[in-house]
Amino acid sequence: MGYGFEGDRAGRSAAEGLMRELSEGRISRRQFLQRAAALGLSLSAVGALLAACGGSSTTASSPVASASAAGLSLGMPDYGDKFKGEKLVTTCWSGPYANDWIDVMVPEFESITGAKVEVIPSWIEIPTKIKAAPADNPPYDCTIGDGSVYFTAITDKLWLPIRTENVPNLADIFPSLMAQTPAKDGYGVPFDGAYAAILNAPGVDPPVKLWADFWRDDLKQAISLDINFYYSIYAGVFALGLDPRQALTDKTMTDQVFAKMAALSPNVLKWYESGGELYGLIERGELKAGYYYSDTLTGKQSKQLGLTGYVPEDGQIGYIDYYFVVRGTKHQDLAEAFINYIISPKKNQEWLNTHWSSPANSKVTIPEGTAPELVPLVAVTDEQWAAWHDYDWDIFFADWDTWNNRWKSEVLGQ
């Protein structure tokens, strides 16, 4: 088969390999286009490659060669014209996450189903907007959410139970993720996650690799942690070698954790209030280390700043993302079809390749040739997910003001 590639045999072989990687979901469309350009492929050659592997072009409206065949490869039934012309409103996290997510998730679903997908990049305002809307006219049909979004909304019954017969790809989700409360309760479908990782500025020697390292004498006024108790308190929990659930429910242990975090204050130049603020401090050369999320280490800004990062061996914690169907939606079938699609092995693989988030689907693998330093930044086995601790939102929400006030008084000195 020819692909309109005017090169030697090695070049044609590279083009064929590129086509296979795209068709198997091992690279995203964005990566495909970048590598196709590097190979010197013309626009007509790119089109031929995309057509050969049944993929869409760079525009969201271009059809696939066979929508039903493409859907079957994603664990989707043949919907025929069931969803043609229907519109789905969903969310994803805002910022760079949104750019990657829309690029990976939207075009192929539209091509397969004939539906239109509107994505509203969002954050913590999701439950508030659902509550503010009429019960039979929600602002979204389905939505992303972590544990905080789930526990904020579940008491107000803002989610519909997932009809598992419409989400067959749930069978491939890691058991440890299905044991998490949102999934166990039957409302949340695990999608991805990111470790809390320690970021190091260039030249930090020895590097900061453990939570306990934050208390080192050489880090005076040189680190930054999140200002919010529900994130940064875990540095103290893990530095003391405690189990999080015990440490946050046993008064004696909790006192120890607060004392440990208070002792960290001399090393904290500033408690950051946003990721942008943290990166600004690093860019100005004011920090040696801080912590944020592992998926940001593959981003443009981290690369430009020369950051290195580590998932601490003395405690793995991070956020886990789920997708929920919103009560009152008139598009429940379409929402569940979309959720089934995004957790398929193919799309979860593309998402890992593009954004380097930990995949929920157990069939996803680390791509060949991945830089060794990137491999520990994602969880790709059930053992890794089992060792991953999600934030204890149920404990915090049960007595939020007490936790918050104590943190401000004893740790922040406010």
N, C-alpha and C positions, 0 to 999 in steps of 0.2 A: 504493500500500500504506500502511495506517495502522499506527502503532506505539503507540497508546494515549497519545500525547503531546498534552496539552491546551495547545497553544500556538499561536502565529501561524505563518505560512508559513516565516519565517526559522528558527523553532524546529524545525519539522518537518524542514527541510533540514539543520539541524545534526545532528539525530538520525540522519537517513539517512547523512550523512557519517561519523558515529561508527560506524555499523554497517559501512560499507565498510572503514574502517580496521581494525576488529577482524577482519573476515573475511579481509582481505589480510595479516594478521599484522603490521601497522604499529604497533599498540599492543597492550599486554598486557591480560589481563582486569582486573588491578588498575587500570591506567590507564583502561580502559573504564568501570569502576564509578565511579571518581573523577569522570570527566568527565560521565558520565550524571547523577550527583548534582548536579553544577554546572549542568546543563541543566534541572534540576527534574523529571527523569523519575521516575515512580512505580515501585514494585516491579513492578507488572504490566507497565509499559512496558519495564522492563529485561528481564523475562522474554520479552516479545514480540520484542525486538531480538535477544536471544541465540538464540531459536528460529529467527528469520529468517535468521541467518547460520550456522546449524548448529553453534553453539558450546555449551559446557556452561554450567550455572549456576554459582553461587559455591560449590557443594558438589561435592566430588570424585566423589560417587556418581551425579550426574545424568547421564543418557545424552545423546548427541548425536542430532540428528534422523536422520542417516544415517551410521553408523560407517564403512561401506565407502567412501562418497563422501568423507568427511573424511580417511580414510586415504590415498586416492588423491591428494588435494591435498597430502599430505605426502611423496609419493614412496614410499608403502607399498603393498604388494600387499594384496588382500583376503584376510585371514587366516581369515575366517569365525569358527568357534568354536575354532580351534586353541589359542588361549591363554586361553580363558575359564576363570576360576577359578585360573589359575596365578599364582604369586607371584614377583616379581623383587625382589631385594635389591641396592641400589646405593648409591653414596656421592656426595656433593658436598662442596665445601669448607664448613667450619663458619662461624659468624658470620652477618652480614647477607647474605652470598652465598647461604646455605642458604635463607633465607626467600624470596628472589626466585626461586631456582632451582626449589624445590618448587612454588611458585605457578604458574610458567610451564610446567614440564615434566610434572608428574604427572597433573593431572585429564584432559587430553585423551587421553593415552596409555591411561589406564584405560578411558575411554569408548569408544575405538576398538577396543581389543583384548579388553576384559572381564577383563584381568589386574589384579592388585593390585601396587602398587609401594611398597616400604618403602625410605625414604631414611635413611641413617645419616650425618649430617654428620660429617666426619672431617678429618684433616690428615696429618701425617707418620707417624702410627701405622699407616697402611694396610698397607704391606708386612709389618710386624712381626706384625700380626694374621693375615694370610694364612699366613705361615710357621708361626705357632703352632697353626693349625688342622689337622685331618686333611686329607690331600691330596684326599680324595674328599668333603669336607664343608666347603668354604670359607665364611668369614663373609659374603662378598658374591658375587654372580653377575657383576657388572661394577662398575668403579670409576673414578672420576676419578683423574688423576695428572699431575704435571708431569714434567720431565726427571729430577729427583732421585728421584721415586718409580719411574720407569721403570728407571733405571740401578741403583737399589738392588735391584730385584726380578728383573731380566732374567737375571742369572747363576744365580738359583735356579729359573728356569723357572716363574715364577708366572703368566705370561700365556699365553693360547691365541692362536694366529694368527687374525687376522680373516679370515673367509670373505667375500671381497669381493662374491660374488654375493648375499649377504644384506644388503649395505649399499650399495645402488645410489646413494644420495646422495653417496657418496665422489667421484663424477664431478664434483661441483660445488665440491669443496674446493680452495682456492688451491694451485697447483703448488708454491709456495715452502714451504708447510706440509707437503705430501706428501713433500718432499725432506728434512725433518727426520728424525733417526735413528729415533725411535719409530714413525713412519709408514712410513718407508723399509724398516725391518726387518719390517713387516707385523703389528705388534702394537698400535700405538696409532692411534686415529682422532682427528685434531685437532678440537677443539670451539670453544675461544675463547682469549683471551689478554688481558693487560693490560700496558701500558708501565710501566716505572719512570719516575715523573714527579717533578719538583721542586715541592714545595708551598711556597707563600709565605703568611706571616701577613699580615693586613691592614696596609697602610701601608708596606710595604717598597719603598723607592725608591732606586736602580733595582731592579726585581724580579730575583730570582735565576732565570735561565733556562737556563744552561749548567752542565754538570758543572764546567767550569773556574772558574765563578763562586764555587764553594764556598771557594776560596782567597782571596777578596777580603778586604782589610784591615778593611772595615767589618762583617765577620761574626765578629769575635772572640767566642768563647764564645756563639755565637748560632745554631748549626746542630746537627742531629742526624742521624746515619746509622745504618743497621743494624749491630749489633755483629758480625755474622757475615762472615767473609772472602769467602765465595762470592757474596755480594751486593754489598758495598760496595767491593770491590777494583776494580770496573769504573769507579768515579768517577775513580780515578787513571789507568786505562787510557785512557779517553776524554779526560781533561784533557790528557794527553800527546799526543793525536792518534794513538794506536797502534791497530793491528788487534788485537782481543782474542786470537785464536788464536795469533798470533805473540808477543804480549806475554806470554802465559802458558806458552809453550814455549821461548822464547829466554831464556837465563839473564841476559844483559845487560839485556834489556828488562824482565824480571821484577824485577831489582834496582832499576831506575829507578822502576817502579810502586810498589814497597814504600817507596822513599825519598820519593816524591811523597805517598803516603798518610800517612807519618810526619810530613811537613811540614804536614799538615792538622790535626793534633791541637790546636793553639792555638785553632782555630775551633770545635772540637767541644765543646759543653757536655756532652753525654752521648751515648754510643753506645746507642741504644735496643734493647731486647730483644723488644718486641712493638709492634704497631700501636697498641694502647691506650696504651702508655707514650708513644709519639711524640705522639699526640693530646692526652694529658694535659699534656705540656710546652708544647704550643702554646696550649692553653686557659688555662694559668696565665700566659701572656705571656712565657715564658722563651726562646722561639725566634723567629728571623726566618724560617728556612727549614729544610727537611729533605727527605727523599725517601721516597716510598712508591709506591703504584700508582694509575694514572690512573683506574681504575673507582671508587675511593673518593671522587673529587672531586665526583661527583654524589650522594653519600650525604648523609643528614640531618645528620650531625655536621660534615662539611666545610662545608655550607651555613650551619649555625648559627654556625660560627667565621669565616665570611667568607673562606675560603681560596681562593686562585687557584693554578692549576697549569700546568706546561709540560712537554711532552716535549722534552728537550734536543736541540738540533740537532747537537751535537757527538758524539752517540752514542745510538742507540736500542737499548735492551735491555728485556727483560721476561720474564715467565713465559708459557709456552704450555701450555694444558691439553689433555689427551687423555683418551679413554675406552678402557679395556681390559676384555677378558673374562678372568675369573679361572679358572685351571686347576682342574679338579675340579667345576665347576658342572654341575648337572643341568638347567640352563635356558639352554643356549648359544643356541638359536634365539631365545628371547625376549630375551636380552641383546643380540643383534645387531639384532633388530627395534627395540629401544629406542634403541640407538646410531644406527641409521639415522634414526629419528624426530627425535632431538634435534639432528642436524646438517642437517635439512631446511631449505630456504630460509625457510619460514614460522616454524619454531620458533627458528632462529638470528636471524631478524629480530625476533621478540618478545623474545628475550634481549638483543639490542642495545638495543632500546627501553626495556627494564625496568632493566637493570643497567649499561649502557654499557660492556660488554666488547667487545673487538675480535672480530668474527665470523670463523669459519673458512670459512663458505659464501660463495662468490664472487658469489652473486646478491643478497646483502643490501646495502641502500643506507642512506645517512643520511636519516632522515625529513625531509620538508619542514618548515621553520620551526625547525629545530634552532638553538640559540644558537651564534653563530660561535665562541665560545671553547671549545665542547665538541667541535667537529669534529676538531681536530688530536689529540684524546686517544684516538682509535681508528684502527686500520688497516682499511681497507675496499677496498684494491687489492692486487694481487700485488706491485706495486713497493714498497708500504709494508711488506709482510710480508718481502720479500727484503732490505730494509734493516734489519730487526729482528733483533737478535742474541739468541739464547737463551743461558742460562747454560751454561758449559762443564763440565757435570757429569762427563763422561768424563775430562777432564784432572784434575779435583779428586779424583775417587774413586780414581784410579790412585796417588795419593800424599797421601791426606787428612791424615795426621798432620803431615807436613812443612809443608803449607800452613797448617794450623791453628796449629801451634806458632810458626811464623814470624810470622803475623799477630798473635798474642797478644804476642809479644816485641817486635817492631819497631814495631807500630802502636798497639796498646792499652797497651803498657808494663806488661804483667803479668808 
